[in-house]
Amino acid sequence: MAGQRDCNSVVTAGRLSKATEFFELAELREDTHPNAAGDLYVDAGITASDVICCVRLGVHSNTGKHNEAVALVKKADSGSERHLSTLLSLKNKAAYTHQNLSSAELKKMNRAADHLVEKARRLVASRT
């Protein structure tokens, strides 16, 4: 289907590795570089969402359209889409505007990314 890419174990493992890397670095830099950390939380959430979709659907989103990615995650794991939506709603502020993320926004992003990364880890672990 257009806007989706097939997954295999190599793609899934690679996406999970990146999700973990982005999330861990974001947590390390949250206090000193909050906007960069916020952007990394978005990256972690997107790549973790790809893993969730890979495990459950055999495909992940390959489109720049956020609504399509959110819909695919909802299909793969109902409830997780709200965490991805949270991250995507703050993406522009973190990366593309002159405004800084507030500590409350960063905390919300941390929780959303953490949920997605942990869900992705559990799904992959349950397959092996």
DSSP file with accessible surface (Angstrom, degrees, kcal/mol):
  #  RESIDUE AA STRUCTURE BP1 BP2  ACC     N-H-->O    O-->H-N    N-H-->O    O-->H-N    TCO  KAPPA ALPHA  PHI   PSI    X-CA   Y-CA   Z-CA
    1    1 A M    >         0   0  182      0, 0.0     3,-1.5     0, 0.0     0, 0.0   0.000 360.0 360.0 360.0 142.3    0.0    0.0    0.0
    2    2 A A  T 3   +     0   0   96      1,-0.3     3,-0.1     3,-0.0    61,-0.1  -0.298 360.0  26.2 -59.6 140.1    1.2    3.5   -0.8
    3    3 A G  T 3  S+     0   0   26      1,-0.2    59,-3.3    59,-0.2     2,-0.4   0.546 106.5  94.8  83.7   5.9    2.8    5.2    2.2
    4    4 A Q  E <   -A   61   0A  56     -3,-1.5     2,-0.4    57,-0.3    -1,-0.2  -0.971  56.8-154.6-131.4 147.4    3.8    2.0    3.9
    5    5 A R  E     -A   60   0A 129     55,-2.8    55,-2.2    -2,-0.4    -3,-0.0  -0.971  24.6-115.7-121.6 135.6    7.0    0.0    3.8
    6    6 A D  E     -A   59   0A 128     -2,-0.4     2,-0.3    53,-0.2    53,-0.3  -0.328  31.4-144.9 -64.7 150.8    7.2   -3.8    4.4
    7    7 A a        +     0   0   26     51,-2.3     2,-0.3    47,-0.1    -1,-0.1  -0.870  19.9 175.5-117.0 151.4    9.1   -4.9    7.5
    8    8 A N     >  -     0   0   92     -2,-0.3     4,-2.6    51,-0.0     5,-0.2  -0.781  53.2 -84.8-135.7-175.6   11.3   -7.9    8.2
    9    9 A S  H  > S+     0   0   83     -2,-0.3     4,-2.5     1,-0.2     5,-0.2   0.853 127.1  53.3 -65.1 -31.4   13.4   -8.8   11.3
   10   10 A V  H  > S+     0   0  111      2,-0.2     4,-2.4     1,-0.2    -1,-0.2   0.936 111.5  44.6 -68.6 -45.8   16.3   -6.6   10.2
   11   11 A V  H  > S+     0   0   43      2,-0.2     4,-2.8     1,-0.2     5,-0.2   0.940 114.7  49.4 -62.5 -46.1   14.1   -3.5    9.7
   12   12 A T  H  X S+     0   0    4     -4,-2.6     4,-2.4     1,-0.2    -2,-0.2   0.938 112.9  45.9 -61.4 -47.1   12.3   -4.1   13.0
   13   13 A A  H  X S+     0   0   59     -4,-2.5     4,-2.4    -5,-0.2    -1,-0.2   0.904 113.6  49.8 -63.5 -40.9   15.6   -4.6   15.0
   14   14 A G  H  X S+     0   0   35     -4,-2.4     4,-2.1    -5,-0.2    -2,-0.2   0.911 111.2  47.9 -65.4 -41.7   17.1   -1.5   13.4
   15   15 A R  H  X S+     0   0   58     -4,-2.8     4,-2.6     2,-0.2    -2,-0.2   0.906 112.1  50.0 -66.8 -39.9   14.1    0.7   14.1
   16   16 A L  H  X S+     0   0   26     -4,-2.4     4,-2.5    -5,-0.2     5,-0.2   0.918 108.7  52.8 -65.4 -39.5   14.1   -0.5   17.7
   17   17 A S  H  X S+     0   0   73     -4,-2.4     4,-2.4     1,-0.2    -1,-0.2   0.925 111.8  45.5 -60.9 -43.9   17.8    0.2   18.1
   18   18 A K  H  X S+     0   0  105     -4,-2.1     4,-3.0     2,-0.2     5,-0.3   0.912 110.2  53.5 -66.8 -42.5   17.2    3.7   16.9
   19   19 A A  H  X S+     0   0    0     -4,-2.6     4,-2.4     1,-0.2    -2,-0.2   0.934 111.9  45.9 -57.5 -44.6   14.2    4.3   19.1
   20   20 A T  H  X S+     0   0   27     -4,-2.5     4,-2.8     2,-0.2     5,-0.2   0.923 112.9  49.8 -65.0 -44.4   16.2    3.2   22.1
   21   21 A E  H  X S+     0   0  115     -4,-2.4     4,-2.3    -5,-0.2     5,-0.2   0.937 112.6  46.3 -60.5 -48.8   19.2    5.4   21.1
   22   22 A F  H  X S+     0   0   47     -4,-3.0     4,-2.3     1,-0.2    -1,-0.2   0.921 114.9  47.5 -60.7 -44.8   17.0    8.5   20.5
   23   23 A F  H  X S+     0   0    6     -4,-2.4     4,-2.3    -5,-0.3    -2,-0.2   0.938 112.2  48.1 -64.9 -46.3   15.1    8.0   23.8
   24   24 A E  H  X S+     0   0  104     -4,-2.8     4,-1.8     1,-0.2    -1,-0.2   0.908 113.3  47.2 -63.3 -41.2   18.3    7.4   25.9
   25   25 A L  H  X S+     0   0   76     -4,-2.3     4,-1.7    -5,-0.2    -1,-0.2   0.906 109.5  54.4 -67.6 -39.0   20.1   10.4   24.5
   26   26 A A  H  X S+     0   0    0     -4,-2.3     4,-0.9    -5,-0.2     3,-0.2   0.927 108.1  49.4 -59.2 -44.8   17.0   12.6   25.0
   27   27 A E  H  < S+     0   0   96     -4,-2.3     3,-0.5     1,-0.2     4,-0.3   0.891 110.2  51.2 -63.4 -36.7   16.8   11.6   28.7
   28   28 A L  H  < S+     0   0  131     -4,-1.8    -1,-0.2     1,-0.2    -2,-0.2   0.814 118.7  36.1 -68.2 -31.1   20.5   12.4   29.1
   29   29 A R  H  X S+     0   0  123     -4,-1.7     4,-3.2    -3,-0.2     8,-0.3   0.367  83.7 104.8-106.4   4.1   20.2   15.9   27.6
   30   30 A E  T  < S+     0   0   48     -4,-0.9    -1,-0.1    -3,-0.5    -2,-0.1   0.880  84.9  43.3 -54.5 -44.0   16.7   16.9   28.9
   31   31 A D  T  4 S+     0   0  154     -4,-0.3    -1,-0.2    -3,-0.2    -2,-0.1   0.853 124.9  31.6 -74.0 -34.8   18.1   19.3   31.5
   32   32 A T  T  4 S+     0   0   86      1,-0.2    -2,-0.2    -4,-0.2    -1,-0.2   0.753 133.4  24.1 -96.8 -27.7   20.7   21.0   29.4
   33   33 A H     X  +     0   0  102     -4,-3.2     4,-2.7    -7,-0.2     5,-0.2  -0.555  66.6 166.4-137.4  69.1   19.2   20.9   25.9
   34   34 A P  H  > S+     0   0   43      0, 0.0     4,-2.5     0, 0.0     5,-0.1   0.842  76.2  48.7 -61.8 -37.0   15.4   20.7   26.3
   35   35 A N  H  > S+     0   0   38      2,-0.2     4,-2.3     1,-0.2     5,-0.2   0.923 113.5  46.5 -71.4 -40.8   14.5   21.5   22.7
   36   36 A A  H  > S+     0   0   53      2,-0.2     4,-2.4     1,-0.2    -1,-0.2   0.915 113.0  51.0 -64.5 -40.4   17.0   19.0   21.2
   37   37 A A  H  X S+     0   0    0     -4,-2.7     4,-2.5    -8,-0.3    -2,-0.2   0.922 108.5  51.9 -62.2 -42.8   15.7   16.4   23.8
   38   38 A G  H  X S+     0   0    0     -4,-2.5     4,-1.9     1,-0.2    -1,-0.2   0.919 109.2  49.4 -59.9 -42.7   12.1   17.1   22.7
   39   39 A D  H  X S+     0   0   49     -4,-2.3     4,-2.3     1,-0.2    -1,-0.2   0.903 110.7  50.5 -64.1 -38.6   13.0   16.5   19.1
   40   40 A L  H  X S+     0   0   32     -4,-2.4     4,-2.8     2,-0.2    -2,-0.2   0.861 105.8  55.7 -68.4 -33.9   14.8   13.3   20.0
   41   41 A Y  H  X S+     0   0    0     -4,-2.5     4,-2.6     2,-0.2    -1,-0.2   0.908 107.5  50.2 -62.8 -38.6   11.6   12.2   21.9
   42   42 A V  H  X S+     0   0    0     -4,-1.9     4,-2.6     2,-0.2    -2,-0.2   0.953 111.5  47.5 -62.5 -47.3    9.7   12.7   18.7
   43   43 A D  H  X S+     0   0   51     -4,-2.3     4,-2.6     1,-0.2     5,-0.3   0.907 111.9  50.7 -60.4 -42.0   12.2   10.6   16.8
   44   44 A A  H  X S+     0   0    0     -4,-2.8     4,-2.5     1,-0.2    -1,-0.2   0.921 111.8  47.5 -61.5 -43.8   12.1    7.9   19.5
   45   45 A G  H  X S+     0   0    0     -4,-2.6     4,-2.2     2,-0.2    -2,-0.2   0.893 112.0  49.1 -66.6 -39.5    8.3    7.8   19.3
   46   46 A I  H  X S+     0   0   48     -4,-2.6     4,-2.0     2,-0.2    -2,-0.2   0.949 114.7  43.7 -65.1 -48.1    8.1    7.7   15.6
   47   47 A T  H  X S+     0   0    5     -4,-2.6     4,-1.8     1,-0.2    -2,-0.2   0.890 113.8  50.7 -69.0 -35.4   10.7    4.9   15.3
   48   48 A A  H  X S+     0   0    0     -4,-2.5     4,-2.4    -5,-0.3    -1,-0.2   0.896 108.3  53.2 -65.9 -38.6    9.1    3.0   18.2
   49   49 A S  H  X S+     0   0    2     -4,-2.2     4,-2.5     1,-0.2    -2,-0.2   0.889 105.3  54.8 -62.4 -37.4    5.7    3.3   16.5
   50   50 A D  H  X S+     0   0   11     -4,-2.0     4,-2.8     1,-0.2    -1,-0.2   0.915 107.8  49.6 -60.4 -41.8    7.3    1.8   13.3
   51   51 A V  H  X S+     0   0    0     -4,-1.8     4,-2.8     2,-0.2     5,-0.3   0.927 108.8  51.8 -63.3 -45.7    8.3   -1.2   15.4
   52   52 A I  H  X S+     0   0    0     -4,-2.4     4,-2.4     1,-0.2     5,-0.3   0.932 113.4  44.7 -56.6 -45.6    4.9   -1.6   16.8
   53   53 A C  H  X>S+     0   0    2     -4,-2.5     4,-3.3     1,-0.2     5,-0.9   0.894 111.3  53.6 -67.3 -39.8    3.4   -1.5   13.3
   54   54 A a  H  X5S+     0   0    4     -4,-2.8     4,-1.2     4,-0.2    -2,-0.2   0.935 113.1  42.6 -59.4 -47.3    6.1   -3.9   12.0
   55   55 A V  H  <5S+     0   0   28     -4,-2.8    -2,-0.2     1,-0.2    -1,-0.2   0.927 125.8  32.1 -67.4 -44.1    5.4   -6.5   14.7
   56   56 A R  H  <5S+     0   0  112     -4,-2.4    -2,-0.2    -5,-0.3    -3,-0.2   0.814 136.5  18.0 -85.5 -31.8    1.6   -6.3   14.5
   57   57 A L  H  <5S-     0   0   58     -4,-3.3    -3,-0.2     2,-0.3    -2,-0.2   0.558  89.9-122.9-118.8 -15.8    1.0   -5.5   10.8
   58   58 A G  S  <<S+     0   0   34     -4,-1.2   -51,-2.3    -5,-0.9     2,-0.3   0.518  86.9  71.0  81.1   3.4    4.2   -6.3    8.9
   59   59 A V  E     -A    6   0A  21     -6,-0.8     2,-0.3   -53,-0.3    -2,-0.3  -0.953  62.0-154.9-141.6 160.7    4.5   -2.8    7.6
   60   60 A H  E     -A    5   0A  10    -55,-2.2   -55,-2.8    -2,-0.3     2,-0.1  -0.940  37.0 -85.1-133.9 161.9    5.3    0.7    9.0
   61   61 A S  E     +A    4   0A  15     -2,-0.3   -57,-0.3   -57,-0.2   -58,-0.1  -0.391  35.3 177.9 -66.5 140.6    4.4    4.1    7.8
   62   62 A N        +     0   0   80    -59,-3.3     2,-0.3    -2,-0.1   -59,-0.2  -0.242  49.0  99.5-135.0  40.3    6.6    5.6    5.1
   63   63 A T  S    S-     0   0   40    -60,-0.3     6,-0.1     2,-0.1    -2,-0.0  -0.916  70.1-135.3-128.5 154.2    4.8    8.9    4.7
   64   64 A G  S    S+     0   0   72     -2,-0.3     2,-0.8     4,-0.0     3,-0.1   0.412  77.8 106.0 -84.7   2.5    5.3   12.4    5.9
   65   65 A K    >>  -     0   0  121      1,-0.2     4,-1.7   -62,-0.1     3,-0.6  -0.737  57.2-161.4 -91.0 110.0    1.6   12.7    6.7
   66   66 A H  H 3> S+     0   0   72     -2,-0.8     4,-2.7     1,-0.2     5,-0.2   0.864  86.8  58.8 -60.1 -38.3    1.2   12.5   10.4
   67   67 A N  H 3> S+     0   0  118      1,-0.2     4,-2.1     2,-0.2    -1,-0.2   0.870 106.1  49.5 -63.2 -33.3   -2.4   11.6   10.3
   68   68 A E  H <> S+     0   0   77     -3,-0.6     4,-2.1     2,-0.2    -1,-0.2   0.909 111.2  48.5 -70.7 -40.5   -1.7    8.5    8.3
   69   69 A A  H  X S+     0   0   17     -4,-1.7     4,-2.3     2,-0.2    -2,-0.2   0.921 112.0  49.4 -64.5 -42.6    1.1    7.4   10.7
   70   70 A V  H  X S+     0   0   26     -4,-2.7     4,-2.4     1,-0.2    -2,-0.2   0.917 110.3  50.9 -63.2 -42.8   -1.2    7.9   13.6
   71   71 A A  H  X S+     0   0   59     -4,-2.1     4,-2.0    -5,-0.2    -1,-0.2   0.892 109.7  50.3 -63.3 -38.8   -4.0    5.9   12.0
   72   72 A L  H  X S+     0   0   12     -4,-2.1     4,-2.0     2,-0.2    -1,-0.2   0.921 110.2  49.1 -67.4 -41.7   -1.6    3.0   11.2
   73   73 A V  H  X S+     0   0    4     -4,-2.3     4,-3.1     1,-0.2     7,-0.2   0.910 109.0  53.6 -63.7 -39.1   -0.4    2.9   14.9
   74   74 A K  H  < S+     0   0  114     -4,-2.4    -1,-0.2     1,-0.2    -2,-0.2   0.912 108.4  49.7 -61.2 -40.0   -4.0    2.9   16.0
   75   75 A K  H  < S+     0   0  158     -4,-2.0     3,-0.3     1,-0.2    -1,-0.2   0.886 116.1  42.9 -64.8 -36.7   -4.7   -0.1   13.8
   76   76 A A  H  < S+     0   0    7     -4,-2.0    -2,-0.2     1,-0.2    -1,-0.2   0.856 137.3   2.9 -78.6 -36.8   -1.6   -1.9   15.2
   77   77 A D  S >X S-     0   0   20     -4,-3.1     3,-2.4    -5,-0.2     4,-0.5  -0.615  75.7-140.8-156.9  84.9   -2.1   -1.0   18.9
   78   78 A S  T 34 S+     0   0   93     -3,-0.3    -4,-0.1     1,-0.3    -3,-0.1  -0.237  90.6  30.1 -53.9 128.0   -5.2    0.9   19.9
   79   79 A G  T >> S+     0   0   25      0, 0.0     3,-0.8     0, 0.0     4,-0.6  -0.182  99.5  82.7 111.7 -36.2   -4.3    3.5   22.5
   80   80 A S  H X> S+     0   0    0     -3,-2.4     4,-1.8    -7,-0.2     3,-0.7   0.772  75.8  73.4 -70.9 -23.1   -0.7    4.0   21.4
   81   81 A E  H 3X S+     0   0   34     -4,-0.5     4,-2.8     1,-0.2    -1,-0.2   0.843  89.2  59.3 -61.5 -30.8   -1.8    6.5   18.8
   82   82 A R  H <> S+     0   0  157     -3,-0.8     4,-2.0     2,-0.2    -1,-0.2   0.873 104.2  50.8 -68.3 -31.0   -2.5    9.1   21.4
   83   83 A H  H <X S+     0   0   22     -3,-0.7     4,-1.9    -4,-0.6    -1,-0.2   0.920 111.7  46.6 -70.5 -41.8    1.1    8.9   22.6
   84   84 A L  H  X S+     0   0    4     -4,-1.8     4,-2.8     1,-0.2     5,-0.2   0.922 111.3  52.7 -64.7 -40.9    2.3    9.4   19.0
   85   85 A S  H  X S+     0   0   48     -4,-2.8     4,-2.3     1,-0.2    -2,-0.2   0.891 105.8  54.4 -61.0 -40.6   -0.1   12.3   18.6
   86   86 A T  H  X S+     0   0   37     -4,-2.0     4,-0.8     2,-0.2    -1,-0.2   0.939 111.9  44.0 -57.4 -48.4    1.2   14.0   21.7
   87   87 A L  H >X S+     0   0    0     -4,-1.9     3,-1.0     1,-0.2     4,-0.7   0.931 113.6  49.1 -64.5 -45.4    4.7   13.9   20.3
   88   88 A L  H >X S+     0   0   18     -4,-2.8     3,-0.6     1,-0.3     4,-0.6   0.844 104.2  60.3 -66.0 -30.5    3.7   15.0   16.8
   89   89 A S  H 3< S+     0   0   87     -4,-2.3    -1,-0.3     1,-0.2     4,-0.2   0.752 112.6  38.6 -68.7 -21.8    1.7   17.9   18.2
   90   90 A L  H <X S+     0   0   17     -3,-1.0     4,-2.3    -4,-0.8    -1,-0.2   0.433  90.3  94.5-105.8  -1.1    4.9   19.3   19.9
   91   91 A K  H <X S+     0   0   39     -4,-0.7     4,-2.5    -3,-0.6     5,-0.4   0.919  84.6  48.2 -58.2 -49.8    7.3   18.5   17.1
   92   92 A N  H  X>S+     0   0   96     -4,-0.6     4,-2.8     1,-0.2     5,-0.8   0.914 111.8  49.3 -60.9 -42.8    7.1   21.9   15.4
   93   93 A K  H  >5S+     0   0   48     -4,-0.2     4,-0.5     1,-0.2    -1,-0.2   0.921 114.2  46.1 -63.0 -41.8    7.6   23.8   18.6
   94   94 A A  H  <5S+     0   0   11     -4,-2.3   -55,-0.2     1,-0.1    -2,-0.2   0.894 130.7  16.9 -66.9 -40.1   10.6   21.7   19.5
   95   95 A A  H  <5S+     0   0   39     -4,-2.5    -3,-0.2    -5,-0.2    -2,-0.2   0.735 128.8  32.9-109.7 -26.6   12.3   21.8   16.2
   96   96 A Y  H  <5S+     0   0  151     -4,-2.8     2,-0.2    -5,-0.4    -3,-0.2   0.454  98.5  67.2-121.9  -2.0   11.0   24.6   13.9
   97   97 A T  S  <<S-     0   0   60     -5,-0.8    -4,-0.0    -4,-0.5     0, 0.0  -0.698  76.2-117.8-115.4 174.9   10.0   27.6   16.0
   98   98 A H  S    S+     0   0  170     -2,-0.2     2,-0.2     2,-0.1    -5,-0.1   0.583  84.7 101.4 -83.0  -9.6   11.7   30.2   18.1
   99   99 A Q        -     0   0   98      1,-0.1     2,-0.3    -6,-0.0    -2,-0.2  -0.488  68.1-133.1 -81.4 145.7    9.7   29.0   21.2
  100  100 A N        -     0   0  114     -2,-0.2     2,-0.2     1,-0.1    -6,-0.1  -0.694  24.7-107.9 -93.1 149.0   11.3   26.8   23.8
  101  101 A L        -     0   0   13     -2,-0.3     2,-0.1    -7,-0.1   -66,-0.1  -0.501  34.1-125.7 -69.4 141.8    9.5   23.7   25.2
  102  102 A S     >  -     0   0   52     -2,-0.2     4,-2.6     1,-0.1     5,-0.2  -0.437  22.5-110.7 -81.0 164.3    8.2   24.1   28.7
  103  103 A S  H  > S+     0   0  107      1,-0.2     4,-2.3     2,-0.2     5,-0.2   0.880 120.9  53.5 -63.8 -34.2    9.2   21.7   31.4
  104  104 A A  H  > S+     0   0   66      2,-0.2     4,-2.2     1,-0.2    -1,-0.2   0.907 109.3  47.8 -66.4 -41.3    5.6   20.4   31.4
  105  105 A E  H  > S+     0   0   40      2,-0.2     4,-2.4     1,-0.2    -2,-0.2   0.921 111.9  49.9 -65.1 -41.6    5.7   19.8   27.7
  106  106 A L  H  X S+     0   0   11     -4,-2.6     4,-2.6     2,-0.2    -2,-0.2   0.908 110.0  50.5 -65.1 -38.9    9.0   18.0   27.9
  107  107 A K  H  X S+     0   0  131     -4,-2.3     4,-2.4     2,-0.2    -1,-0.2   0.918 110.2  50.2 -64.0 -41.1    7.7   15.8   30.7
  108  108 A K  H  X S+     0   0   99     -4,-2.2     4,-2.2     1,-0.2    -2,-0.2   0.907 111.1  49.1 -63.5 -40.1    4.7   15.0   28.6
  109  109 A M  H  X S+     0   0    0     -4,-2.4     4,-2.8     2,-0.2     5,-0.3   0.904 109.0  52.8 -66.8 -40.1    6.9   14.1   25.6
  110  110 A N  H  X S+     0   0   30     -4,-2.6     4,-2.8     1,-0.2    -2,-0.2   0.941 110.9  46.6 -59.9 -47.8    9.1   11.9   27.8
  111  111 A R  H  X S+     0   0  136     -4,-2.4     4,-2.3     2,-0.2    -2,-0.2   0.905 113.8  48.1 -62.5 -42.7    6.1   10.0   29.0
  112  112 A A  H  X S+     0   0    3     -4,-2.2     4,-2.0     2,-0.2    -2,-0.2   0.939 115.2  43.8 -65.3 -46.3    4.7    9.5   25.5
  113  113 A A  H  X S+     0   0    0     -4,-2.8     4,-2.9     1,-0.2     5,-0.3   0.911 112.0  54.0 -65.8 -40.6    8.0    8.4   24.0
  114  114 A D  H  X S+     0   0   62     -4,-2.8     4,-2.7    -5,-0.3     5,-0.3   0.923 107.3  51.1 -59.6 -44.0    8.6    6.1   27.0
  115  115 A H  H  X S+     0   0   59     -4,-2.3     4,-2.3    -5,-0.2    -1,-0.2   0.940 113.8  43.8 -58.1 -48.3    5.3    4.4   26.5
  116  116 A L  H  X S+     0   0    0     -4,-2.0     4,-2.5     2,-0.2    -2,-0.2   0.912 114.6  47.8 -67.4 -43.0    6.0    3.8   22.8
  117  117 A V  H  X S+     0   0    0     -4,-2.9     4,-2.6     2,-0.2    -1,-0.2   0.935 113.9  47.3 -65.8 -43.0    9.5    2.6   23.2
  118  118 A E  H  X S+     0   0   62     -4,-2.7     4,-2.5    -5,-0.3    -2,-0.2   0.905 111.8  50.3 -65.3 -40.4    8.6    0.2   26.1
  119  119 A K  H  X S+     0   0   39     -4,-2.3     4,-2.4    -5,-0.3    -1,-0.2   0.931 111.2  49.1 -61.7 -44.7    5.6   -1.1   24.1
  120  120 A A  H  X S+     0   0    0     -4,-2.5     4,-2.4     1,-0.2     5,-0.2   0.929 111.1  49.7 -61.7 -43.7    7.9   -1.7   21.1
  121  121 A R  H  X S+     0   0   72     -4,-2.6     4,-2.6     1,-0.2    -1,-0.2   0.920 111.5  48.7 -61.3 -44.9   10.5   -3.5   23.3
  122  122 A R  H  X S+     0   0  129     -4,-2.5     4,-2.1     2,-0.2    -1,-0.2   0.907 111.2  49.7 -63.4 -42.3    7.9   -5.7   24.8
  123  123 A L  H  X S+     0   0   13     -4,-2.4     4,-0.7     2,-0.2    -1,-0.2   0.917 113.5  45.1 -64.2 -43.2    6.4   -6.7   21.4
  124  124 A V  H >X S+     0   0   30     -4,-2.4     3,-1.0     1,-0.2     4,-0.7   0.930 112.8  51.3 -65.8 -43.5    9.8   -7.5   20.0
  125  125 A A  H >< S+     0   0   60     -4,-2.6     3,-0.8     1,-0.3    -1,-0.2   0.870 105.7  55.9 -62.6 -34.7   10.8   -9.5   23.1
  126  126 A S  H 3< S+     0   0   91     -4,-2.1    -1,-0.3     1,-0.2    -2,-0.2   0.697 103.6  55.8 -73.4 -15.9    7.5  -11.5   22.9
  127  127 A R  H <<        0   0  123     -3,-1.0    -1,-0.2    -4,-0.7    -2,-0.2   0.627 360.0 360.0 -87.6 -17.7    8.4  -12.6   19.4
  128  128 A T    <<        0   0  150     -3,-0.8    -3,-0.0    -4,-0.7     0, 0.0  -0.457 360.0 360.0 -97.7 360.0   11.7  -14.1   20.2
